[in-house]
Amino acid sequence: MEERKNVSNRSHNVILENREKMSISGVEHVKSFDPTIIILITVQGNITIRGSELDIKKLNLDDGNLSIEGYINSIVYSDKEDIGSKGIGFLGKIFK
């Protein structure tokens, strides 16, 4: 099994209810947000959440807790170094 790098001792949990409500702990920063995509930096790496009508209902960075509502299509983890280095979106894929 691959060893994880720079994993914080802080807890990280993801709870998804019926693809419409999501609670996440261990959030350090909201990198980007709009109604179709949310990019988060967490203690376990980056999370990209895609969907429709996404809305951040609660955010407390002191505790690291976040609540999202909307229709969730996908949840993808990536290493912290991946965001920005490879690019995101159409242009990032073209110039890869």
Phi, psi and omega in degrees: 000141183288135179281138180274143180258141172051045178274124182287159176281351180290144183288147177223122178224149174231125177239122180243126180246111175054030180058017182239338179226138181221135174240134182229133173247160182085020180280130178258328185197143171264108183285319183204148180208131166206176186295350181245345181208138175232129178244122183242148169254122181238175179291344180252011181121187180274148174234130173249121180248123179245146179178206178224148181054037179288137181216131175278115182271320180221137176218123176224098182287339176296318178269343181080025183253143181217139174236133182235143171233152182137180180269120186260121179267322182206154175228120184232130175266148172213161178292155182302329182286341187291324182287129180092324181282325180258345182084158180231141175093192186301309182294323178297323179288324180294316186265019181295000000 
